[in-house]
Amino acid sequence: MAVLLESLDLTTWERGRPVTFYKVEYAPTWNQVGAFVADLPADARTWELIQLDSTGDLLPFGLVLSWNGVYTAPLLVEDWTFSRVLGDDGGIRETITLTGSDFLALLANRIVYPNPAAGWASQTAGAVTYGPDPAETVIKDIVAANLVNPGDSDRAVPGLTIAADQGRGGTVTYKVATPDPDAESDVSAANVNDSLMDMVRAVDEQSPMGAVIALGAAGLVFDCEPPRDLSEAAVFSPTLGNLPEASLTSSAPTGNAILVQSKDTGGEFTEGSGAGADSPWRRVEQYVDQTSTDVADDVTTATAQAIATGAGRRRISVTVADLPHLRFGSDGDGVQGYRVGDIVTLDLRDGVTYSDIVSRVELVADATGDAYTETVTPTIGTATDDASDQTIDARLSARLRELERRLRGSAT
């Protein structure tokens, strides 16, 4: 087996012959768009891939990354760069660098219309609620309405289908709300600016569920994947040799005394408190302006978001390695495979373990050095230091606080 990179025609969905590469990096990520970069020799085969329209913009095309026969990902090329460099040996190397993402970018590039059957000019103010239904059903209904069968044909993605709904996950709801400019106060929880990717994460918060876009026989297939609990089968430990490094860090709150002003007649001046707000040494006050609304739910939501954003953070950082019997990708004979979204276990100290999802995996195939190398680097827990999703970030911090207590207890 080997790491292969093949071209993908976005009209016929046919794969081309393998493309030679210097280096490929791709990071599939749980309910986030995964980025990739590929450095290719600027030979005739690579130049064939670069087709430009009349304005000089790159015509979209795809790639298929096959990782040693155990994992396959279709990728969307979004940009390209040509470079010509004089090497240390006096030779000239010409390189074309392709950058882009996996096809979850389609979800990130579309907002959730209140009425997907109509164009934007025909939308109306108000709220539409999907559910209560299983998490998978809600996600697939919304994706189908906005990407497969939208009223505006420019929003439809050619060749995209939705896998059969299996009704997996707990019961959830998702509300799409648009503000009414003529109303005296805002519509509660207006979120029409949320993307389909934001919607997936909001549903995932209610009942764990992931979104994937794979390559089928005749195009792209959108599906949902609930996390698999591999906490007993997939263990990373210094004793096993697949957990060489681990560290846990914490930071102080940036805002835990949330002082809110609104038009809510039940209380124009309200306060929300996070951890440490009652300590004179840890209290950090923050003003939140909600004077545009008298909707109590809006005030409550804004307060909760501010508390989550300003809370002290915990981060766990680990370096793990694949073993012959435990690897990234599909299962094999005597081999446990893991994927993004699976729940695995870290053995951090005698008697102290931590289980969480594999939120990101960085795949690198590098032929630029003296020896060709392949590396697989999973991230356990949060996939990024970006606090754009404060609810998920706060939930992780709460789990890591408990881990801190157990670590301290094991040392006494």
C-alpha positions as CSV (number, residue, x, y, z in Angstrom):
1,M,0.0,0.0,0.0
2,A,1.0,3.6,-0.5
3,V,-0.2,7.2,-0.2
4,L,-1.8,8.1,-3.5
5,L,-3.1,11.4,-4.9
6,E,-5.4,11.2,-7.9
7,S,-7.2,13.9,-9.8
8,L,-11.0,14.0,-9.6
9,D,-13.3,15.4,-12.3
10,L,-16.1,17.3,-10.7
11,T,-18.4,16.7,-13.7
12,T,-18.0,12.9,-14.4
13,W,-16.6,12.1,-10.9
14,E,-14.0,10.0,-12.5
15,R,-10.5,9.6,-11.0
16,G,-7.5,10.4,-13.1
17,R,-4.1,8.6,-13.0
18,P,-2.0,9.1,-9.8
19,V,-0.3,12.5,-9.4
20,T,3.3,12.7,-8.3
21,F,3.8,14.8,-5.2
22,Y,6.6,16.2,-3.1
23,K,4.5,16.6,0.1
24,V,0.9,16.3,1.0
25,E,-0.7,17.5,4.3
26,Y,-4.4,17.0,5.2
27,A,-6.2,17.4,8.5
28,P,-9.7,15.8,8.7
29,T,-11.4,17.5,11.7
30,W,-14.6,16.6,13.6
31,N,-17.4,18.9,12.4
32,Q,-15.0,21.4,10.9
33,V,-13.7,21.9,7.4
34,G,-10.4,20.0,7.0
35,A,-7.6,21.9,5.2
36,F,-5.0,20.4,2.8
37,V,-1.9,21.5,1.0
38,A,0.0,19.6,-1.7
39,D,3.3,20.4,-3.3
40,L,3.6,18.9,-6.8
41,P,6.4,19.0,-9.4
42,A,5.6,21.5,-12.1
43,D,5.7,18.9,-14.8
44,A,3.4,18.4,-17.8
45,R,1.0,16.2,-15.8
46,T,0.6,18.8,-13.1
47,W,0.1,21.7,-15.6
48,E,-2.7,19.6,-17.2
49,L,-4.6,20.0,-13.9
50,I,-4.4,23.8,-13.9
51,Q,-7.2,25.1,-16.1
52,L,-8.2,28.7,-16.0
53,D,-11.4,30.5,-17.1
54,S,-11.5,33.6,-19.3
55,T,-10.9,35.9,-16.3
56,G,-7.8,33.9,-15.2
57,D,-9.5,32.2,-12.2
58,L,-8.8,28.5,-11.5
59,L,-11.5,26.2,-12.8
60,P,-12.5,23.9,-9.9
61,F,-11.2,20.4,-9.8
62,G,-10.8,17.7,-7.1
63,L,-8.2,15.4,-5.7
64,V,-8.6,12.0,-4.0
65,L,-6.2,11.2,-1.2
66,S,-5.8,7.5,-0.5
67,W,-3.9,6.8,2.7
68,N,-2.4,3.3,2.5
69,G,-5.7,1.7,1.6
70,V,-7.2,2.4,5.0
71,Y,-8.6,5.9,4.5
72,T,-9.9,7.8,1.5
73,A,-10.8,11.5,1.3
74,P,-12.1,13.6,-1.7
75,L,-10.6,17.1,-1.6
76,L,-11.6,20.4,-3.3
77,V,-8.7,22.4,-4.9
78,E,-9.4,26.1,-4.2
79,D,-6.1,27.9,-5.1
80,W,-2.7,27.3,-6.7
81,T,0.8,28.8,-6.6
82,F,3.7,28.4,-8.9
83,S,7.3,28.7,-7.6
84,R,10.8,28.4,-9.0
85,V,13.6,27.9,-6.6
86,L,17.4,27.5,-6.9
87,G,18.4,24.6,-4.7
88,D,21.5,24.1,-2.6
89,D,22.8,21.7,-5.3
90,G,22.6,24.4,-7.9
91,G,19.6,22.8,-9.6
92,I,16.3,24.6,-10.2
93,R,13.1,23.1,-8.8
94,E,9.7,24.2,-10.1
95,T,6.7,23.5,-7.8
96,I,3.0,23.9,-8.1
97,T,1.3,24.2,-4.6
98,L,-2.4,23.3,-4.4
99,T,-4.4,24.4,-1.4
100,G,-8.0,23.7,-0.5
101,S,-10.2,21.7,1.8
102,D,-12.4,18.7,2.1
103,F,-15.9,19.0,0.8
104,L,-17.3,20.0,4.2
105,A,-16.4,23.4,2.8
106,L,-19.8,23.2,1.0
107,L,-21.5,23.4,4.4
108,A,-19.4,26.2,5.6
109,N,-20.2,28.2,2.4
110,R,-24.0,28.1,2.7
111,I,-26.1,29.7,5.4
112,V,-29.3,28.0,6.6
113,Y,-32.3,29.6,4.8
114,P,-35.5,30.0,6.8
115,N,-37.3,28.8,3.7
116,P,-34.9,26.9,1.5
117,A,-37.6,26.3,-1.2
118,A,-37.5,30.0,-2.0
119,G,-34.8,32.4,-3.1
120,W,-33.3,35.0,-0.8
121,A,-35.5,37.8,-2.1
122,S,-38.6,35.8,-1.0
123,Q,-37.5,35.1,2.6
124,T,-39.6,36.5,5.4
125,A,-38.9,37.4,9.0
126,G,-39.7,34.9,11.7
127,A,-38.6,31.5,12.9
128,V,-38.8,28.0,11.5
129,T,-38.0,25.0,13.7
130,Y,-36.8,21.6,12.5
131,G,-37.7,18.7,14.8
132,P,-38.1,17.4,17.4
133,D,-36.5,14.5,15.5
134,P,-33.3,12.3,15.7
135,A,-30.1,14.3,15.3
136,E,-29.3,12.6,12.0
137,T,-32.7,13.4,10.6
138,V,-32.6,17.1,11.5
139,I,-29.1,17.5,10.0
140,K,-29.9,15.6,6.8
141,D,-33.3,17.4,6.3
142,I,-31.6,20.8,6.5
143,V,-28.6,19.8,4.3
144,A,-30.9,18.3,1.7
145,A,-33.1,21.4,1.7
146,N,-30.2,23.8,1.3
147,L,-27.7,21.9,-0.9
148,V,-29.6,19.3,-2.9
149,N,-33.1,20.6,-3.5
150,P,-33.0,24.4,-2.8
151,G,-35.3,26.8,-4.5
152,D,-32.4,28.8,-5.9
153,S,-30.6,26.6,-8.4
154,D,-27.3,28.5,-7.8
155,R,-27.2,27.0,-4.3
156,A,-27.5,23.3,-5.5
157,V,-24.4,21.2,-5.6
158,P,-24.2,18.9,-8.7
159,G,-23.6,15.3,-7.9
160,L,-24.4,15.6,-4.2
161,T,-26.8,13.0,-2.7
162,I,-27.8,12.3,0.9
163,A,-27.3,8.9,2.4
164,A,-30.4,7.1,3.7
165,D,-31.5,8.4,7.0
166,Q,-31.1,5.8,9.8
167,G,-32.7,8.0,12.5
168,R,-29.6,7.9,14.7
169,G,-28.9,10.1,17.7
170,G,-31.1,11.6,20.4
171,T,-34.1,13.9,19.8
172,V,-33.1,17.5,18.9
173,T,-34.5,20.7,17.5
174,Y,-32.9,23.4,15.4
175,K,-34.5,26.8,14.9
176,V,-33.7,29.2,12.1
177,A,-34.7,32.7,13.1
178,T,-34.5,36.0,11.2
179,P,-34.8,39.4,12.8
180,D,-37.8,41.6,12.1
181,P,-36.5,45.2,11.4
182,D,-40.0,46.6,12.2
183,A,-40.3,44.9,15.6
184,E,-39.6,46.9,18.8
185,S,-37.1,44.2,19.9
186,D,-35.1,41.5,18.4
187,V,-36.5,38.1,17.4
188,S,-35.3,35.6,20.1
189,A,-32.0,34.0,19.2
190,A,-31.8,35.3,15.6
191,N,-29.2,33.0,13.8
192,V,-29.9,33.3,10.1
193,N,-26.2,34.1,9.6
194,D,-25.3,30.6,10.8
195,S,-23.8,28.3,8.2
196,L,-24.8,24.7,7.6
197,M,-21.6,23.8,9.4
198,D,-22.6,25.9,12.4
199,M,-26.0,24.0,12.3
200,V,-24.2,20.6,12.5
201,R,-22.2,21.7,15.5
202,A,-25.4,23.1,17.2
203,V,-27.1,19.7,16.7
204,D,-24.0,17.9,17.8
205,E,-24.1,19.8,21.1
206,Q,-27.6,18.4,21.8
207,S,-26.8,14.8,20.7
208,P,-23.3,13.8,19.5
209,M,-23.3,13.5,15.7
210,G,-20.7,14.2,13.0
211,A,-21.0,15.1,9.3
212,V,-19.0,13.6,6.5
213,I,-18.9,14.0,2.7
214,A,-17.4,10.9,1.0
215,L,-16.9,10.0,-2.7
216,G,-19.5,7.6,-4.0
217,A,-19.9,5.7,-7.3
218,A,-21.5,8.7,-9.1
219,G,-20.6,11.7,-7.0
220,L,-20.5,13.0,-3.4
221,V,-22.5,11.5,-0.6
222,F,-23.3,13.4,2.6
223,D,-23.8,11.2,5.7
224,C,-23.8,11.4,9.4
225,E,-21.6,9.5,11.8
226,P,-22.2,9.2,15.5
227,P,-19.1,8.8,17.6
228,R,-17.9,5.3,18.3
229,D,-16.9,4.4,21.8
230,L,-13.5,2.9,21.5
231,S,-12.4,3.9,25.0
232,E,-11.7,0.3,25.9
233,A,-10.2,-0.8,22.6
234,A,-8.1,2.3,21.6
235,V,-5.8,3.2,24.4
236,F,-2.8,5.5,24.2
237,S,-0.2,5.0,26.9
238,P,3.5,5.5,27.7
239,T,3.6,1.9,28.6
240,L,2.4,0.8,25.2
241,G,4.8,3.2,23.6
242,N,2.1,5.2,21.7
243,L,1.9,8.2,24.1
244,P,5.3,9.8,24.3
245,E,4.2,13.2,25.5
246,A,1.2,14.8,27.3
247,S,0.7,18.1,29.0
248,L,-2.3,19.9,30.7
249,T,-2.3,23.7,30.9
250,S,-4.8,26.2,32.4
251,S,-5.5,29.9,32.1
252,A,-7.3,32.4,34.2
253,P,-10.8,33.8,33.3
254,T,-11.0,36.8,31.0
255,G,-14.6,37.6,32.2
256,N,-16.6,35.9,34.9
257,A,-18.8,38.7,36.3
258,I,-21.1,39.5,33.4
259,L,-23.0,42.7,33.9
260,V,-25.9,43.0,31.5
261,Q,-28.1,46.0,30.6
262,S,-31.3,45.4,28.6
263,K,-34.9,46.6,28.1
264,D,-36.3,43.5,29.8
265,T,-38.9,44.8,32.2
266,G,-38.2,41.9,34.5
267,G,-34.8,43.3,35.2
268,E,-32.9,46.0,33.2
269,F,-29.7,45.4,35.0
270,T,-28.8,41.7,35.6
271,E,-25.7,39.8,36.4
272,G,-24.4,36.5,35.4
273,S,-21.6,34.8,37.3
274,G,-19.0,32.3,36.2
275,A,-16.4,30.3,38.2
276,G,-14.3,32.6,40.4
277,A,-16.7,35.7,40.3
278,D,-17.1,35.5,44.0
279,S,-13.3,35.9,44.7
280,P,-11.9,39.4,44.9
281,W,-8.6,38.0,43.4
282,R,-10.2,36.3,40.4
283,R,-13.2,38.5,39.6
284,V,-13.1,40.0,36.1
285,E,-16.1,42.2,35.2
286,Q,-17.5,42.5,31.7
287,Y,-20.3,44.7,30.4
288,V,-22.7,43.2,27.9
289,D,-25.0,45.6,26.0
290,Q,-28.5,44.1,25.3
291,T,-30.3,47.4,25.3
292,S,-31.8,46.6,21.9
293,T,-34.0,43.9,23.3
294,D,-36.7,43.2,25.9
295,V,-36.8,39.5,25.1
296,A,-35.8,37.6,28.2
297,D,-34.5,34.6,26.2
298,D,-32.2,36.9,24.3
299,V,-30.7,38.3,27.5
300,T,-30.3,34.8,29.0
301,T,-28.5,33.5,25.8
302,A,-26.2,36.5,25.6
303,T,-25.3,36.2,29.3
304,A,-24.5,32.5,29.0
305,Q,-22.4,33.0,25.9
306,A,-20.4,35.8,27.7
307,I,-19.8,33.5,30.7
308,A,-18.6,30.7,28.4
309,T,-16.4,33.0,26.4
310,G,-14.7,34.5,29.4
311,A,-14.2,31.3,31.4
312,G,-10.8,30.1,32.3
313,R,-9.5,27.5,29.8
314,R,-8.0,24.1,30.1
315,R,-6.0,22.6,27.3
316,I,-4.7,19.1,26.9
317,S,-1.8,18.5,24.5
318,V,-0.6,15.1,23.5
319,T,1.7,13.5,21.1
320,V,0.6,10.0,20.1
321,A,1.8,7.4,17.6
322,D,0.2,4.6,15.6
323,L,1.1,1.0,16.5
324,P,0.8,-2.0,14.3
325,H,-2.4,-3.1,16.2
326,L,-3.8,0.4,16.7
327,R,-3.8,2.8,13.7
328,F,-5.7,5.6,12.0
329,G,-8.1,4.3,9.3
330,S,-10.2,1.2,8.8
331,D,-10.1,-1.9,10.9
332,G,-8.0,-4.8,9.7
333,D,-7.1,-8.4,10.7
334,G,-6.0,-8.1,14.3
335,V,-5.9,-4.3,13.9
336,Q,-8.1,-1.7,15.6
337,G,-8.7,1.3,13.4
338,Y,-9.8,4.7,14.7
339,R,-11.2,7.7,12.9
340,V,-12.1,11.3,13.6
341,G,-15.0,11.3,16.0
342,D,-14.1,8.1,17.8
343,I,-13.8,8.2,21.6
344,V,-10.4,6.9,22.7
345,T,-8.5,6.8,26.0
346,L,-5.3,8.5,27.2
347,D,-3.4,6.8,30.1
348,L,-1.8,9.9,31.6
349,R,-0.6,8.6,34.9
350,D,-1.0,5.6,37.1
351,G,-4.7,5.3,37.9
352,V,-5.6,8.5,35.8
353,T,-7.1,8.1,32.4
354,Y,-8.9,10.6,30.2
355,S,-11.4,9.6,27.4
356,D,-12.5,12.0,24.7
357,I,-13.1,12.2,20.9
358,V,-10.4,12.2,18.3
359,S,-11.2,15.7,17.0
360,R,-8.5,16.0,14.4
361,V,-5.9,14.0,12.6
362,E,-3.0,15.5,10.7
363,L,-1.8,13.3,7.9
364,V,1.6,14.1,6.2
365,A,3.3,12.3,3.4
366,D,6.7,13.9,2.8
367,A,9.2,13.0,0.0
368,T,11.3,16.1,0.3
369,G,13.9,14.8,2.7
370,D,16.6,12.2,2.5
371,A,14.0,9.5,3.3
372,Y,10.3,9.4,2.5
373,T,8.2,9.7,5.7
374,E,4.5,9.4,6.7
375,T,3.2,10.7,10.0
376,V,-0.2,10.5,11.6
377,T,-0.9,13.0,14.5
378,P,-4.3,12.8,16.2
379,T,-5.7,15.5,18.5
380,I,-7.7,14.3,21.4
381,G,-10.4,16.7,22.8
382,T,-10.7,20.2,21.2
383,A,-9.4,20.5,17.7
384,T,-8.4,24.2,17.9
385,D,-7.5,27.0,20.4
386,D,-10.1,29.1,18.6
387,A,-12.9,29.8,21.1
388,S,-15.5,30.4,18.3
389,D,-17.6,27.7,19.7
390,Q,-17.7,28.7,23.3
391,T,-20.1,26.0,24.4
392,I,-17.9,23.1,23.2
393,D,-14.8,24.8,24.6
394,A,-16.4,25.3,28.0
395,R,-17.6,21.7,28.1
396,L,-14.0,20.5,27.4
397,S,-12.6,22.8,30.1
398,A,-15.1,21.4,32.7
399,R,-13.9,17.8,31.9
400,L,-10.3,18.9,32.2
401,R,-10.9,20.5,35.6
402,E,-12.1,17.1,36.8
403,L,-8.9,15.6,35.3
404,E,-6.8,18.1,37.2
405,R,-8.4,17.0,40.4
406,R,-7.7,13.4,39.7
407,L,-4.1,14.1,38.7
408,R,-3.5,16.0,41.9
409,G,-5.2,13.2,43.9
410,S,-3.0,10.5,42.4
411,A,0.1,12.4,43.6
412,T,-0.9,12.5,47.3
